């Protein structure tokens, strides 16, 4: 009887350990989201009078390649892209009537295997969110390999999602904030 209980405990331990290892290894592999070349993501979220803008863009759309830059030419392309991305005014324009000011910009490149992604986060404070009706997107002007942006807006009053491309560079945010 004791042997049967011991066998059950060992089996249960083995199953739980295997499940943990599988879940852990799966998490590691999924740390870089899959993406489609030509298609970036822009998430816009509101926290009080703070707007958070997050661009997630495949490396191929920004610099024309996804591998880790090794040549001087490729390193220069990445450096130039990071300079552009580090200033939110190169990516979006908010109307003066919203009285917005930059709080923080963060930009990084994630390289995993044969894929890379540029992430740009902008934290912006706006004194007059009620007057914010549109956001002009300069992203396509600066990164011409990009074709579309999947937009998700998480506002206090409204949530929405849609797609824009280089022919439509304005995001309607009326009644979201």
C-alpha positions as a Markdown table, in Angstrom:
| # | Residue | x | y | z |
|---|---|---|---|---|
| 1 | Unk | 0.0 | 0.0 | 0.0 |
| 2 | Unk | 2.8 | 2.4 | 0.9 |
| 3 | Unk | 4.5 | 1.6 | -2.4 |
| 4 | Unk | 1.3 | 2.5 | -4.3 |
| 5 | Unk | 1.0 | 5.8 | -2.5 |
| 6 | Unk | 4.7 | 6.5 | -3.1 |
| 7 | Unk | 4.3 | 5.7 | -6.8 |
| 8 | Unk | 1.4 | 8.1 | -7.0 |
| 9 | Unk | 3.3 | 10.9 | -5.3 |
| 10 | Unk | 6.3 | 10.4 | -7.6 |
| 11 | Unk | 4.0 | 10.3 | -10.7 |
| 12 | Unk | 2.2 | 13.5 | -9.6 |
| 13 | Unk | 5.6 | 15.2 | -8.9 |
| 14 | Unk | 6.8 | 14.2 | -12.4 |
| 15 | Unk | 3.7 | 15.4 | -14.1 |
| 16 | Unk | 3.8 | 18.8 | -12.2 |
| 17 | Unk | 7.5 | 19.2 | -13.0 |
| 18 | Unk | 7.0 | 18.4 | -16.6 |
| 19 | Unk | 4.1 | 20.8 | -16.9 |
| 20 | Unk | 6.1 | 23.6 | -15.2 |
| 21 | Unk | 9.1 | 23.0 | -17.5 |
| 22 | Unk | 7.0 | 23.0 | -20.7 |
| 23 | Unk | 5.1 | 26.2 | -19.6 |
| 24 | Unk | 8.4 | 27.9 | -18.7 |
| 25 | Unk | 10.1 | 27.0 | -22.0 |
| 26 | Unk | 7.1 | 28.1 | -24.0 |
| 27 | Unk | 7.1 | 31.5 | -22.2 |
| 28 | Unk | 10.7 | 32.0 | -23.1 |
| 29 | Unk | 10.1 | 31.4 | -26.8 |
| 30 | Unk | 7.2 | 33.8 | -27.0 |
| 31 | Unk | 8.9 | 36.8 | -25.5 |
| 32 | Unk | 9.1 | 38.5 | -29.0 |
| 33 | Unk | 5.6 | 38.8 | -30.4 |
| 34 | Unk | 5.2 | 37.4 | -33.9 |
| 35 | Unk | 4.7 | 40.2 | -36.4 |
| 36 | Unk | 4.0 | 40.9 | -40.0 |
| 37 | Unk | 6.4 | 42.9 | -42.1 |
| 38 | Unk | 4.9 | 46.2 | -43.2 |
| 39 | Unk | 2.5 | 46.2 | -40.2 |
| 40 | Unk | 3.2 | 48.0 | -37.0 |
| 41 | Unk | 1.2 | 48.4 | -33.8 |
| 42 | Unk | 0.3 | 51.6 | -32.0 |
| 43 | Unk | -1.4 | 51.3 | -28.6 |
| 44 | Unk | -2.7 | 54.5 | -27.0 |
| 45 | Unk | -3.8 | 54.4 | -23.4 |
| 46 | Unk | -5.1 | 57.0 | -21.0 |
| 47 | Unk | -4.3 | 57.3 | -17.3 |
| 48 | Unk | -6.0 | 60.5 | -16.0 |
| 49 | Unk | -4.5 | 63.4 | -18.0 |
| 50 | Unk | -1.5 | 61.2 | -19.1 |
| 51 | Unk | -1.5 | 59.5 | -22.6 |
| 52 | Unk | 0.8 | 56.6 | -23.3 |
| 53 | Unk | 1.7 | 55.9 | -26.9 |
| 54 | Unk | 3.5 | 52.6 | -27.6 |
| 55 | Unk | 4.8 | 51.7 | -31.1 |
| 56 | Unk | 5.8 | 48.1 | -31.8 |
| 57 | Unk | 7.4 | 47.9 | -35.2 |
| 58 | Unk | 9.2 | 45.1 | -37.0 |
| 59 | Unk | 12.9 | 45.8 | -37.6 |
| 60 | Unk | 12.4 | 45.3 | -41.4 |
| 61 | Unk | 10.0 | 48.2 | -41.5 |
| 62 | Unk | 12.4 | 50.5 | -39.7 |
| 63 | Unk | 15.8 | 49.7 | -41.0 |
| 64 | Unk | 15.1 | 47.2 | -43.8 |
| 65 | Unk | 16.5 | 44.1 | -42.0 |
| 66 | Unk | 15.8 | 42.0 | -38.8 |
| 67 | Unk | 19.2 | 40.6 | -38.0 |
| 68 | Unk | 21.5 | 42.0 | -35.4 |
| 69 | Unk | 23.4 | 44.9 | -37.0 |
| 70 | Unk | 27.1 | 44.1 | -37.4 |
| 71 | Unk | 28.3 | 46.1 | -40.3 |
| 72 | Unk | 29.0 | 49.9 | -39.8 |
| 73 | Unk | 26.3 | 50.7 | -42.4 |
| 74 | Unk | 23.7 | 48.6 | -40.5 |
| 75 | Unk | 24.7 | 50.0 | -37.2 |
| 76 | Unk | 24.3 | 53.5 | -38.6 |
| 77 | Unk | 20.8 | 52.7 | -39.8 |
| 78 | Unk | 19.8 | 51.5 | -36.3 |
| 79 | Unk | 21.4 | 54.5 | -34.7 |
| 80 | Unk | 19.6 | 56.9 | -37.1 |
| 81 | Unk | 16.3 | 55.1 | -36.5 |
| 82 | Unk | 16.7 | 55.3 | -32.7 |
| 83 | Unk | 17.3 | 59.0 | -33.0 |
| 84 | Unk | 14.1 | 59.5 | -34.9 |
| 85 | Unk | 12.1 | 57.2 | -32.6 |
| 86 | Unk | 13.5 | 58.9 | -29.4 |
| 87 | Unk | 11.5 | 62.0 | -30.1 |
| 88 | Unk | 7.7 | 61.5 | -30.1 |
| 89 | Unk | 7.3 | 64.6 | -32.4 |
| 90 | Unk | 8.9 | 62.5 | -35.2 |
| 91 | Unk | 6.1 | 59.9 | -34.8 |
| 92 | Unk | 2.9 | 61.8 | -33.7 |
| 93 | Unk | 1.7 | 65.4 | -33.6 |
| 94 | Unk | -0.8 | 66.5 | -31.0 |
| 95 | Unk | -2.8 | 69.7 | -31.5 |
| 96 | Unk | -1.6 | 72.7 | -29.4 |
| 97 | Unk | -5.1 | 73.1 | -28.1 |
| 98 | Unk | -4.7 | 69.9 | -26.0 |
| 99 | Unk | -1.7 | 71.6 | -24.1 |
| 100 | Unk | 0.4 | 68.5 | -24.1 |
| 101 | Unk | 3.9 | 68.1 | -22.9 |
| 102 | Unk | 6.4 | 65.3 | -23.0 |
| 103 | Unk | 7.1 | 63.4 | -19.7 |
| 104 | Unk | 9.2 | 60.5 | -20.9 |
| 105 | Unk | 10.4 | 58.8 | -24.1 |
| 106 | Unk | 11.8 | 55.2 | -24.1 |
| 107 | Unk | 13.1 | 53.4 | -27.2 |
| 108 | Unk | 14.6 | 50.0 | -27.5 |
| 109 | Unk | 15.4 | 47.3 | -30.0 |
| 110 | Unk | 14.6 | 43.7 | -29.2 |
| 111 | Unk | 16.6 | 41.0 | -31.2 |
| 112 | Unk | 15.7 | 37.4 | -30.9 |
| 113 | Unk | 17.0 | 34.9 | -33.4 |
| 114 | Unk | 16.3 | 36.1 | -36.9 |
| 115 | Unk | 13.7 | 38.7 | -35.8 |
| 116 | Unk | 13.9 | 42.2 | -34.3 |
| 117 | Unk | 11.4 | 44.7 | -33.2 |
| 118 | Unk | 11.7 | 48.4 | -32.3 |
| 119 | Unk | 9.6 | 49.5 | -29.3 |
| 120 | Unk | 9.0 | 53.2 | -28.7 |
| 121 | Unk | 7.1 | 54.4 | -25.6 |
| 122 | Unk | 6.0 | 58.0 | -25.1 |
| 123 | Unk | 4.4 | 59.3 | -21.9 |
| 124 | Unk | 2.7 | 62.6 | -22.5 |
| 125 | Unk | 0.7 | 64.9 | -20.2 |
| 126 | Unk | -2.2 | 66.9 | -21.6 |
| 127 | Unk | -4.0 | 69.6 | -19.7 |
| 128 | Unk | -6.9 | 69.8 | -22.1 |
| 129 | Unk | -7.7 | 66.2 | -23.1 |
| 130 | Unk | -11.3 | 67.2 | -24.0 |
| 131 | Unk | -10.0 | 69.3 | -26.9 |
| 132 | Unk | -8.0 | 66.4 | -28.3 |
| 133 | Unk | -9.9 | 65.2 | -31.3 |
| 134 | Unk | -7.2 | 63.9 | -33.7 |
| 135 | Unk | -3.6 | 62.7 | -33.6 |
| 136 | Unk | -1.6 | 63.2 | -36.7 |
| 137 | Unk | 0.8 | 60.2 | -37.4 |
| 138 | Unk | 4.2 | 61.1 | -38.9 |
| 139 | Unk | 5.4 | 57.5 | -38.6 |
| 140 | Unk | 4.9 | 56.7 | -42.3 |
| 141 | Unk | 6.8 | 59.8 | -43.4 |
| 142 | Unk | 9.9 | 58.7 | -41.4 |
| 143 | Unk | 9.7 | 54.9 | -42.1 |
| 144 | Unk | 8.6 | 54.4 | -45.7 |
| 145 | Unk | 8.9 | 50.6 | -45.6 |
| 146 | Unk | 5.9 | 50.6 | -43.2 |
| 147 | Unk | 2.5 | 50.0 | -44.8 |
| 148 | Unk | 0.0 | 49.8 | -42.0 |
| 149 | Unk | -0.5 | 50.5 | -38.3 |
| 150 | Unk | -2.9 | 48.5 | -36.2 |
| 151 | Unk | -4.3 | 51.1 | -33.7 |
| 152 | Unk | -5.8 | 50.3 | -30.3 |
| 153 | Unk | -7.1 | 53.1 | -28.2 |
| 154 | Unk | -7.9 | 52.6 | -24.5 |
| 155 | Unk | -9.6 | 55.8 | -23.3 |
| 156 | Unk | -11.5 | 56.6 | -20.2 |
| 157 | Unk | -14.7 | 57.1 | -22.2 |
| 158 | Unk | -14.3 | 54.8 | -25.2 |
| 159 | Unk | -12.1 | 52.0 | -26.5 |
| 160 | Unk | -11.6 | 51.2 | -30.2 |
| 161 | Unk | -9.3 | 49.5 | -32.7 |
| 162 | Unk | -8.7 | 50.1 | -36.4 |
| 163 | Unk | -6.1 | 50.2 | -39.1 |
| 164 | Unk | -4.5 | 53.2 | -40.8 |
| 165 | Unk | -2.1 | 53.3 | -43.7 |
| 166 | Unk | 0.2 | 55.9 | -45.3 |
| 167 | Unk | -2.8 | 57.4 | -47.2 |
| 168 | Unk | -4.7 | 58.0 | -43.9 |
| 169 | Unk | -2.4 | 59.6 | -41.3 |
| 170 | Unk | -4.9 | 60.9 | -38.8 |
| 171 | Unk | -6.3 | 59.0 | -35.9 |
| 172 | Unk | -9.7 | 60.1 | -34.7 |
| 173 | Unk | -9.7 | 60.1 | -30.9 |
| 174 | Unk | -12.8 | 62.2 | -30.4 |
| 175 | Unk | -14.8 | 61.2 | -27.3 |
| 176 | Unk | -12.1 | 58.7 | -26.1 |
| 177 | Unk | -10.6 | 60.8 | -23.4 |
